[in-house]
Amino acid sequence: MREERWLKWGAALVLVGVLLFQLFPILWMVNTSLMTQLEAATGSLFPHEPQWNNYREIWRALPFFLYLKNSFLVCFSTTVVALAVATLAGYALARFSFPGAELFGGSVLLTQVIPGILFLIPIYIMYIAVQNWAREVLGLEVRLVGSYGGLIFTYTAFFVPISIWIMRGFFASIPKELEEAALVDGATPFQAFYRVILPLALPGLAATAVYIFLTAWDELLFAQILTTHETATIPVGIRNFVGNFQNRYDLVMAAATVATLPVLFLFFFVQRQLIQGLTAGAVKG
């Protein structure tokens, strides 16, 4: 009995230690956001007096609201498009046998091995070539560099492969007998997919959507190159506080804290959705 108690206390201490380790960067970010410029630059441990004015300054120094709007637009659009493609492709790979299915599935996963930075220059050159071709041949002004569309298309292309693999695993874990029972009851294949399979795959859909949204929200490299001042996203805006404004690390941390709040709210909201989806799936199963 005493050994079990010590094991429980030991496990609790380990969990608390891991939790503090995970939360420390967030606490340090908030702590630094309340410092003066000098305190943040010299590495002070705590602010002498909390500088709540830093949170007002980020809205004055840069068009921060514009960056927030751009990030929401790009990330939401990317999530919708990539999730729709990944859901259909993942279902096809999990349910249908066709020539090259295994090769395609392996190739999808293999694309994640290649670092994204290797695609930066080729994508930029390709976008410029497409813009010039559309202007000279079709007489159309197609903007891929400096527009929302170019960034959304790029993010979708990068996030679809791993999303397909995730959704394939969720669909493969759902028994085929459920679809067969729905077909016997008179449902069409699409109705069986929409009314039976998708509700059971809700946890997978939510997890994949969160992955796509958060990854797009944090991406800086392609956003820095493929956007302009009017289409820049949150990471680009936060980057502008370094260098352009005398290395204001206090403002960088204040901006990062503000940028973290929307995704925190999204995570807690989707967490509830995940639990509801798991419960619904268990009842229906």
Helices and strands as residue ranges (DSSP letters): H 2-33, H 37-42, H 53-61, H 64-95, H 101-110, G 111-113, G 116-119, H 120-133, I 134-138, H 148-172, H 176-184, H 189-192, I 193-197, H 198-200, H 202-218, H 221-226, H 234-239, H 249-284
